Amino acid sequence: MFGIRVLIYLAGIGLIVWILIRLAKNPRTEKKTAKPVDDMVRCARCGMFVPRHEAISDEERYYCCSQHRDEDR
């Protein structure tokens, strides 16, 4: 019975050491770098905001889809 108690204590200590090592390698307080935010533009037809790189531009106006660009001409 004494041997089982020692094994349980050793397993508990091993678990605590394992958790501490994992926390030291990957701390939860580490801040992740934020992705850069793209400028948002408003569709000239419906008013929906879309990222500038996804918008369809026609001269100085932006559209969310080609259908809205064609309807506005």
C-alpha positions in Angstrom: 0.0 0.0 0.0 2.9 2.4 0.7 4.2 1.8 -2.8 1.0 2.9 -4.5 0.8 6.1 -2.4 4.3 7.0 -3.5 3.5 6.3 -7.1 0.4 8.6 -6.9 2.5 11.4 -5.4 5.2 11.0 -8.0 2.6 11.0 -10.8 1.0 14.2 -9.3 4.4 15.9 -9.1 5.2 14.8 -12.6 1.9 16.3 -13.8 2.5 19.6 -12.1 6.0 19.8 -13.6 4.6 18.9 -17.1 2.0 21.7 -16.8 4.6 24.2 -15.7 6.9 23.4 -18.6 4.0 23.7 -21.1 3.0 27.1 -19.6 6.7 28.3 -19.8 6.9 27.3 -23.5 3.6 28.8 -24.6 2.4 31.5 -22.1 -1.2 32.6 -22.4 -0.3 36.2 -21.8 1.5 36.4 -25.1 -0.4 38.8 -27.4 -1.0 37.7 -30.9 -0.2 40.2 -33.6 -3.3 41.7 -35.2 -3.9 41.4 -38.9 -3.7 44.7 -40.7 -7.1 46.1 -41.4 -7.9 47.1 -45.0 -9.8 50.3 -45.7 -13.5 49.9 -46.1 -15.4 51.6 -48.9 -19.2 52.0 -49.4 -21.0 50.6 -52.4 -22.4 53.5 -54.4 -25.5 51.5 -55.2 -26.6 49.7 -52.0 -24.4 51.3 -49.3 -22.9 48.1 -48.1 -19.3 48.4 -46.8 -16.7 46.1 -48.4 -12.9 46.0 -48.1 -11.2 48.2 -50.7 -9.3 45.2 -52.2 -12.6 43.3 -52.8 -14.5 46.3 -54.1 -15.0 47.0 -57.8 -14.0 50.5 -58.7 -15.4 52.6 -61.6 -13.6 55.9 -61.8 -14.0 57.2 -58.2 -17.0 55.1 -57.2 -16.8 51.7 -55.5 -19.3 48.8 -55.8 -19.7 45.5 -53.9 -20.4 43.5 -57.1 -20.3 43.9 -60.9 -24.1 43.8 -61.0 -24.4 47.0 -59.0 -21.7 48.6 -61.1 -23.6 47.8 -64.3 -27.0 48.9 -62.8 -25.6 52.3 -61.9 -24.3 53.1 -65.3 
